[in-house]
Amino acid sequence: MSEKQYQISPIELVRWAEPLFGFGEGKATGFSEKTVAAYEAAAGIRLPAALREYYLACGKASLNEMLHPILIPDEDGKPFGGRLSFSHDYIEDAMLDIRRHNETSGEEQERLWALPKERWEEQLDNYLLFWREDQGCWYAGIRKRDLDQPNPVVYFNDQDTMYHWGAFADSVQSFLLATVLENLEEDADPDVMEDPARIQKVLSEAGVDFQRLQEPYPFPGGRFCHTCLDTETNTLYVYGEPTENRPAYLKVFKPDEEE
């Protein structure tokens, strides 16, 4: 009888999927404690436990780059160029560019720029940016004042600007799970179904316990999807509950036979 694991973590997901669908070294690898600690020291912060653990366990996995790319820690704390950065760094960079070209800025910018940078958080939250959309249309970030939480809420810049942010995911772990699954889907081409009868038939034939499959993840935002990994057949089942805008669905990820 095949072994089944329900509600696998983002790290477990990457460790399973990287050798099968990744284009890297064949297994998920992470950044060293030295690199992560050096970044934290240079930036003057401590990463939230959920994000820190992810960087250490599988931050270098190619799955993190397949669609929406991860932003990586730099030992010297350098921002930009695919590295962990703060939203205020981007705002400052834009401010300097505007001033170099003698361009006009908006009232919102002028109010912020009238203050020294160390006081900007009096006017506008500062976000640690750790992931971005493929074309740079949005960045995912954690409020700097929330970094001491182990698994904080994730936000995104919802108007293509570093000045306006909205809630993205209820926790770092729910964001990681959703994003890795989206990246994986880009390459894995899962079998997707929405017909309730077919969903039940596929799950029953695979021996997946539907009651266990519907159990929530043990973190905020843990009901957005549910997973079951069959380690014997190398098959991942991802179930999504019905919502107002979408019916229930099942996605079945399985490598091609030749893989």
N, C-alpha and C positions, 0 to 999 in steps of 0.2 A: 504494500500500500504506500502510495506516495506521501511524502511529508509536505504539509502545507503550513505556511506562516501567514498570519493575518495582521493587517495594519503594520506593514513593515515601515521602518523609519526612512527618512531621506538618505541617510548614510547607507543603510542596508540596500536600498533601491539602487544607488550608484554602484555599490560593490558587486551587485548581481549583474547590472546592465552593462557596465563598462567593458568587461571582457567580450561580451556578445555583440554589442552595438557601437562601442567606442572606436576611435581611430588613434588612440594613444599607445601606451606601452603594453596594453593587454590587461592591466588591472588598475583599480582606482588607487591613486596615491595622493598624499596630502603634503602640505607645507610643514617644514620642521618647526619644532617648538622654538628654536633659536630665531627663525625668521619671524614668526608670529609675535614673539616676545619683543624682538627688536622693533617691529612696527609699532607695537603698543607703547613702548618707551618713547619712541620718536614722536608719536602723535599725542602722547600724554593721556591715553585712555586705556581701558580694559574692554576688550570685545565681549559682548554678551555670550554666556556659556554656550548656547545653542549654535551660534555662528562660529565661535572659536573652535568648538568640537568639529564642525563641518570642515573648516579650513585644514585642521590637523589630519582629519581622516581621509578626505577625498577632494580637497580644494583644487588639486591639479588634474583631476579627471577630465578627459576630453568631452564628456557629456555636458560639462559646465559651459562649453563653448559652442555647442551644436546649433543653437538658435539665438537665444538671449545670453550673452556672455557674463560671467562672473567678473568682479573686479578684485584684484589680488593685492595682498599686503606687500609693501616695499620696506625693506629693512631700515631705510633712511627716512621713511615717512613721506616720500615724494608723492604729490597728488598727480592726477590726470594720466593720460596715456594707458588706460586700462587698469589703473591702480586704485585702491581704496582712497577716497577723497571725501572732503566735506562740502556741503552745498555752499557754505560761505566762501570756500576757495574759488568756486566757479563764479560767484557773484563778484568777488574782488578782481578776478581775472578780467571779467567783462567790464568792470568799472575802469580799470586801467586802460583797456583797449579803447573805450569810449573817450577817455580823456586824451589819449595819445592822438586820436583823430579829431579832437575838438567837436565831437558829436553831442547832440542834445539827449539828455536822459529824462525819464519820467519822474513825476512827483514822488512816487513810492521809493524809487532808487535814491533820489536826492535826500529824502528824510533819513534813509539808512546810512548813506555815505557821509552825512554830516556828523556821524558819531565815529569814534575810533573803533576799529574792528572788534576789539575785545568787549565792546558794549553792544554789538549788533544783536545779540540774543535778547536784549530788552525789547527789540522791535520785531524780530523774526527768528523762529526756531532754526537751529543748525542741524543738518541731517548727515549722518555717516552713510555715504553712498557705497553699496556693495554689489549691486547687480544693475544691468541696464538692458533696455530693449535693443534688438538687433540693429536698428537704424538710429538709435539714440533718441527715440521719441519720448521715452520716459526713463527715469532712474528710480530704483528702489532704495529706500533709505530708512534709517532708524534715527529718531530724535536723539541728539547728543545727551539730553537730560534723561533719556530712558536706557542708556547704555549699561547702567548698573543692574538692570533687570535681566534675569537669565534667558528669557524668551519673549522679548518685547514685540509690540505691534510694529508692522512694516508699513511705510507710507510710500507714495510716489508723487512726482511732480506732475500734477494733472492738467496743467495748461502749458506744457512744454517750456516751463520757466522754473528757476530755482526759488521763486518767490511764493508760489502757490502749491500746496501739498494736500493730498487727500489720503484717507485710509486705503490700504491695498490688501493687507492680510492681517488676521487677528494675532499672528505670532510669526516668529522667524521660521519655525519648523513647518508651519502650514504653507508659508511662502516657498520654502525650499522644495517641499514635496510637489506643489503645483508647478513650479518652474522646471524642475528636473523632469517631471512627466511630460511637460510641453516640449522640452528639448528632446526627450527620448522619442516622442511621437514624430518629430521631424524626420528621423532616420528609420525608425522601426516599422512604420506603416502598419499599425495594429488593425485587427478586425474590429470594426465598430458596429454595434447594433443597438436599436432602440425598441424593438418589438418585445413586449413583456414575455410573451410565450417563448420566443427564441432565447431570450436571456435566461429564463428558468431552465430551458432544455440544455443549454450549453453548460450552465453551472452544475446541473444535476449529473450530466454525463461525465463531468470532470471531477465529481465528488467534492465540490466546493460547498461548504455549509453556509447557506444563504443568511441564516441568523447571525452567525459569527462574522460574516462578511459585512453586515450592516452595522456592526459595532463601531462607535466613534473612536477616533484617535485620542490619546490622552493629553491633548494640548489644545489651546484656544484655536478655533477654526477647524477642529478635527472632524467635522461632518461633511466637508465639501466633497470628499471622495473617500472610497474605501478600497483596500487592496488585499489580495491573496496571492502569495507566491508559491507555486508548486515547484519545489526544488528538484523533483524527479524528472519532470517533463520540461523544465526550464520555461515555464509559462507564468506570466503575470496577468492577473485579472484585476481590472480597475472598474469599480462600480460607482456610478454617480446617482444620487437620489434625485427624484423629480423636483423641479422648482416651478415658479410661476412662468418662467420664460423658456423652460427646457424640460423635455421628458426624461425619465430615467434612462441611463445608458450603461452599456458594458463595453469595455475595450479590452481586447485580448492581445497581449504582446508575446510573441514567440519567435525566436530566431529561425531563419531558414534552415532547412535540413543540412545544406552544405556547410553552414557555419558551425 
